[in-house]
Amino acid sequence: MATKRPRRPKGDGKAPRPRKKKRKMRLSLRQNKIKKADNYTDSVGWSQNTAGRVLEDAPKPKEMETLTIQCDMCGCRLKIPKPKKHRYTVACSYPECNHIMKFD
């Protein structure tokens, strides 16, 4: 059997080394103090005047204007595009009617 090492007596003149403290790391991205006043003034490449051009929404394409006409014969309601001429004719789309209306 192996022999044990002899122990040193505690009071032999050498003081034991103090143990190192482990550093705790903070793993947060939040700032401790958030400044309320924003004093950022860098304006490279941007204009400062407020009276310049104001961007607006793109103009929407106009929908085709329609007229609602009721057939004289069957009473069916027809939606037709608004005519460009003063005089126009409309044929009823109901298959059994096929009535042609003339407008002056």
Residue frames as qw, qx, qy, qz and C-alpha x, y, z in Angstrom:
[[0.000, 0.888, 0.459, 0.000, 0.00, 0.00, 0.00],
 [0.393, 0.553, -0.031, 0.734, 1.20, 3.48, -0.86],
 [0.384, -0.419, -0.469, 0.677, 2.16, 5.80, 1.88],
 [0.060, 0.922, 0.371, 0.097, 0.39, 9.10, 2.33],
 [0.380, 0.534, -0.142, 0.742, 2.18, 12.42, 1.96],
 [0.360, -0.408, -0.552, 0.631, 2.83, 14.11, 5.22],
 [0.002, -0.891, -0.386, -0.239, 0.63, 17.13, 5.86],
 [0.338, 0.329, -0.253, 0.844, 2.17, 20.49, 6.52],
 [0.215, -0.552, -0.612, 0.524, 1.20, 22.16, 9.69],
 [0.159, 0.859, 0.438, 0.210, -1.01, 25.21, 9.21],
 [0.210, -0.972, 0.027, 0.104, 1.16, 27.73, 10.95],
 [0.824, -0.097, 0.184, 0.527, 4.48, 27.21, 9.15],
 [0.273, -0.505, 0.137, 0.807, 4.90, 30.84, 7.99],
 [0.024, 0.062, 0.610, 0.789, 3.40, 30.82, 4.48],
 [0.439, 0.320, 0.387, -0.745, 0.02, 32.39, 4.18],
 [0.492, 0.347, 0.778, 0.180, -2.43, 30.60, 1.85],
 [0.075, 0.034, 0.411, 0.908, -3.11, 32.37, -1.45],
 [0.434, 0.372, 0.409, -0.711, -6.43, 34.14, -1.64],
 [0.479, 0.350, 0.772, 0.227, -8.73, 32.61, -4.23],
 [0.015, -0.024, 0.358, 0.933, -9.49, 34.61, -7.39],
 [0.444, 0.435, 0.480, -0.619, -12.99, 35.97, -7.74],
 [0.368, 0.325, 0.746, 0.450, -14.84, 34.89, -10.83],
 [0.141, 0.216, -0.080, -0.963, -16.07, 37.79, -12.92],
 [0.418, 0.509, 0.731, -0.175, -19.74, 37.68, -13.70],
 [0.121, 0.020, 0.487, 0.864, -20.51, 38.82, -17.24],
 [0.407, 0.486, 0.389, -0.668, -23.59, 40.84, -17.99],
 [0.270, 0.130, 0.807, 0.509, -25.26, 39.51, -21.08],
 [0.234, 0.768, 0.540, -0.254, -27.75, 42.29, -21.68],
 [0.409, 0.357, 0.351, 0.763, -27.91, 44.74, -24.55],
 [0.161, -0.894, -0.386, -0.162, -29.91, 47.32, -22.64],
 [0.300, 0.504, -0.278, 0.761, -28.28, 50.57, -21.66],
 [0.337, -0.339, -0.663, 0.576, -28.19, 51.53, -18.03],
 [0.062, 0.615, 0.278, -0.735, -29.27, 55.10, -18.62],
 [0.384, 0.521, 0.605, 0.464, -31.35, 56.05, -21.65],
 [0.106, -0.237, -0.036, 0.965, -31.11, 59.70, -22.59],
 [0.324, 0.670, 0.616, -0.257, -34.50, 61.30, -23.22],
 [0.227, 0.852, -0.087, -0.463, -33.21, 64.25, -25.25],
 [0.801, 0.267, 0.387, 0.371, -32.15, 63.39, -28.78],
 [0.019, -0.882, 0.161, 0.442, -29.50, 65.81, -30.00],
 [0.654, 0.048, 0.590, 0.471, -28.45, 64.04, -33.19],
 [0.232, 0.816, 0.026, -0.529, -27.71, 66.68, -35.85],
 [0.303, -0.267, 0.721, 0.563, -25.85, 64.86, -38.62],
 [0.592, 0.607, 0.339, -0.408, -27.66, 65.62, -41.89],
 [0.130, -0.424, 0.683, 0.581, -25.33, 64.47, -44.64],
 [0.020, 0.085, 0.871, 0.484, -27.22, 63.90, -47.87],
 [0.045, -0.657, -0.753, 0.001, -30.63, 65.09, -46.68],
 [0.055, 0.515, 0.129, 0.846, -32.18, 68.47, -47.13],
 [0.169, -0.227, -0.650, 0.705, -33.20, 70.44, -44.07],
 [0.287, 0.021, -0.039, -0.957, -35.88, 72.70, -45.54],
 [0.306, 0.285, 0.858, -0.298, -39.45, 71.63, -44.83],
 [0.454, 0.607, 0.126, -0.640, -41.03, 73.66, -47.63],
 [0.002, 0.339, -0.802, -0.493, -39.75, 71.25, -50.28],
 [0.569, 0.025, -0.599, -0.563, -41.62, 68.67, -52.29],
 [0.556, -0.157, 0.645, -0.500, -44.10, 66.56, -50.34],
 [0.170, 0.074, -0.924, -0.335, -44.63, 63.03, -51.59],
 [0.653, 0.029, 0.241, -0.717, -48.24, 61.94, -51.91],
 [0.673, 0.088, 0.732, -0.065, -49.95, 58.69, -52.69],
 [0.126, -0.064, 0.723, 0.676, -49.84, 57.59, -56.29],
 [0.532, 0.167, -0.017, -0.830, -52.98, 58.58, -58.21],
 [0.537, 0.111, 0.825, -0.137, -55.39, 55.67, -58.39],
 [0.024, -0.046, -0.712, -0.700, -56.50, 54.66, -61.87],
 [0.509, 0.089, 0.178, -0.837, -60.10, 55.71, -62.41],
 [0.396, 0.190, 0.897, -0.043, -62.60, 52.93, -62.60],
 [0.025, -0.228, -0.653, -0.722, -64.77, 52.79, -65.64],
 [0.367, 0.114, 0.335, -0.860, -67.98, 54.78, -65.06],
 [0.022, -0.228, -0.943, -0.243, -71.08, 52.68, -65.47],
 [0.469, -0.095, -0.028, -0.878, -74.77, 53.38, -65.96],
 [0.221, 0.158, 0.938, -0.216, -77.55, 51.20, -64.62],
 [0.440, 0.090, -0.331, -0.830, -80.41, 50.84, -67.09],
 [0.512, 0.123, 0.777, -0.345, -83.59, 48.82, -66.68],
 [0.053, 0.091, 0.815, 0.569, -84.92, 46.95, -69.71],
 [0.452, 0.036, -0.007, -0.891, -88.36, 48.16, -70.90],
 [0.700, 0.005, -0.566, -0.435, -89.57, 44.68, -71.81],
 [0.750, -0.169, -0.631, 0.107, -88.39, 42.31, -69.06],
 [0.472, -0.852, 0.024, -0.227, -87.36, 44.71, -66.27],
 [0.885, -0.098, -0.101, 0.445, -83.84, 43.28, -66.10],
 [0.188, -0.948, 0.141, 0.215, -81.22, 45.71, -64.72],
 [0.822, 0.396, 0.023, 0.410, -78.22, 46.24, -66.99],
 [0.383, -0.787, 0.170, 0.453, -74.87, 47.81, -66.12],
 [0.714, 0.574, 0.182, 0.359, -73.26, 49.37, -69.17],
 [0.505, -0.194, -0.006, 0.841, -70.17, 51.56, -69.58],
 [0.124, 0.769, 0.216, -0.588, -70.95, 55.26, -69.80],
 [0.657, 0.556, 0.398, 0.319, -71.41, 56.08, -73.50],
 [0.395, -0.290, 0.146, 0.859, -69.12, 58.59, -75.19],
 [0.020, -0.247, -0.504, -0.827, -71.67, 59.70, -77.74],
 [0.387, 0.002, 0.263, -0.884, -74.99, 61.42, -77.17],
 [0.834, 0.124, -0.118, -0.525, -76.97, 58.77, -79.09],
 [0.018, 0.351, -0.935, 0.045, -76.50, 55.11, -78.24],
 [0.816, -0.104, -0.328, -0.465, -78.30, 51.76, -78.28],
 [0.274, -0.379, 0.818, -0.336, -78.36, 49.01, -75.64],
 [0.692, -0.014, -0.627, -0.357, -79.32, 45.38, -76.20],
 [0.731, -0.474, 0.282, -0.402, -80.76, 43.44, -73.27],
 [0.144, 0.480, -0.865, 0.027, -78.43, 40.63, -72.20],
 [0.637, -0.006, 0.653, -0.409, -81.24, 38.36, -70.99],
 [0.161, -0.127, 0.861, 0.466, -81.29, 35.48, -73.55],
 [0.207, 0.519, 0.828, 0.043, -85.09, 35.26, -73.91],
 [0.098, 0.833, 0.278, -0.469, -85.59, 39.04, -74.21],
 [0.540, 0.073, 0.413, 0.729, -82.92, 40.43, -76.61],
 [0.134, 0.917, 0.374, -0.033, -84.75, 43.80, -76.63],
 [0.513, 0.171, 0.073, 0.838, -82.84, 46.71, -78.22],
 [0.127, -0.876, -0.359, 0.297, -83.27, 50.11, -76.60],
 [0.467, 0.475, 0.139, 0.733, -82.35, 53.33, -78.42],
 [0.314, -0.756, -0.288, 0.497, -81.40, 56.49, -76.52],
 [0.411, 0.731, 0.199, 0.508, -81.23, 59.92, -78.11]]
